[in-house]
Amino acid sequence: MRDGFPLPDVDWEPTREYWAGAAAGELRMPRCRDCSRFCWYPDGTCPGCGGAAVAWETVSGRGRLFTWVVLEHAFLPQYASAVPFVSALVTLEEDERVRVPTRIVDCDPDALEIGMPLEVCFRPLCFDGVAGEAVAPFFRPPS
């Protein structure tokens, strides 16, 4: 395992701009220059047209809850102090085909409903016994 795991590698080329955006308080997604489709997860080609030319754009940060699970048991020792938490997929307002993996915060898990509106917020992501942190996009009900 690399040093700092399970923190994201914010310098990894395919997602570097995503993490730089989060550090700047922006949710950024890659968009195909050929067909204008958002390309999440960034793997080098557009899922719509197969094009390889993408540009990163800042999106609104608004979306809807697609699915979630409440994690009550730490699956890695570094998560022990974080449980319970809500892991989720959120669809973006700009393109409902984009499903961003995230955590839901500031919301009772019993209040969650498929399709409920959410907005992005940015918070430090850190783990017990791991040096450092990364700013990450989390989602919450609109304030």
Secondary structure by P-SEA (a helix, b strand, c coil): cccccccccccccccaaaaaaaaaccbbbbbbccccccccccccccccccccbbbbbbcccbbbbccbbbbccccccccccccccccbbbbbcccccbbbbbbbccccccccccccbbbbbbbbbbbccccbbbbbbbbcccc
